[in-house]
Amino acid sequence: MTIYYVNSATGSNTNAGTSEDAPFATFWAVENLKLQPGDSVLLAAGSVFNDQLDLKYSGTVDAPITIGSYGIGDAPIIHSPGDGIHSLYASNIVIENIKISDTGGAAIYGGYVSNWTVNNVEVDHTGLAGKAGSITFRTGSNITIENSTINDVNGDGLWLEKINGITLLNNTVTNAHGTAADAVQINDSSNIVISGNYLDQTGAVTPKGVLTLVRPVDAVIEGNTIIGGGFGISAQAGTNIAIHDNDISGYGGYSWSYAIGLGDQGDTRNYDISGNYIHDGAWGVSVSAAGTTTYVREDIDIYGNLFDDLTQAALKVDRPASGSFHDNFIASDVTPYSISPSIIAAGTFPVSDNTSIEGSAATLASADSLVATDASINLVSDTGLTSHDGLKLSADKTAADKAGAHHDDPVGENGVSDGTLLLHHFGKAAFEKHGPTLGDDDHSFTIEAADLAGPENGSGIFHHEIAPQPLHHSQADGTIVSILQDDLLH
């Protein structure tokens, strides 16, 4: 396990390259090595390399080959007339703590690769030769991209295709440009986790959207902030898809623009869409298709979401589909649903137990926005409520069938269980929009029950308490919500 050092300012390719005092100067010297499992190639802080780095050799699972940095100062930068880093058939690679910018082609390109981790990499202004400048992986397995920043890329910010095992964690992707560019596009892939990312296309020159998954299988999309574009999440033709606890806003530009869209490009089965804060856009969840295709669309469960400030309905279903739309919170000025009359007649997509909210009631729906866990609120609408005429204080609804949720509940217990509605965090924006921002020492507020439930339930006070939060929340963090009605604490 050898560490090789490369310094564009002080190095020489005649050096041994095995110490900081005798570093290589260019990638040429590195590419003439036969890197072994566990070897590292470290680029000096402040160095600039005007060439493509080709990775030809593989590490092992326990001893990957690492491309990183050393020294104090700005991250080393790779410029290149081609790709920044290029590899075919190499596996078990870690790329970390570097910057790639002003490349002619992709920032990173990996084909037929497995077990790659890209961590804390900054990508900026790539694809200048008219080629896609994205971080690109085609055909392989186990690709992780985390804690990285991708900005001002020609083409999609991230492009992954035919990959089994994708993990995207805590990345920031902004302004992916081009006529067919999304912030993230994933095609024909499986075992996908997309969590904690900030994806913003508001400054992009593109008519496309933010997050596109084409024919995904077994995917969890949770806790992301998704802004702008012609659409938020396009998860067409998938199987076993969980879309939870995302903040989706600012999308539009088309009559069909949606926060979450499915039902096109193939069969769609087993979707769990819950806990999302969908606002400031056109349609909410759209089950639709471009033509009159005969695709299967089944087991689509949409619940526990908050819909606000939409120009179109919270739900659109205009192609044959089976599923349900229940226990959602919908702002009073948003149309609850637009469903084809034939689907209504068939009874395959029932709508029930949704709650119309306004003002302080919207604060209730987003009240746990500062914690990472679900809030348990004993406020449940009547089982027969379909007209969205206000929140009812009722204990007669039991939906234990939701306790397991879909996919064996991959991201935590969701939905409605034993008469208690579990609301998910809808993002900080929801709380700031609909209620006062909590200070460091003030973690409670009260709302008149009349504001929540209508005049027929006007007796009582709603009280919400939030435990002081650390900078990084853990699953142990909790929210306490109680209702005082008729001198009884619920």
Disulfide bonds with the S-S distance in Angstrom:
none
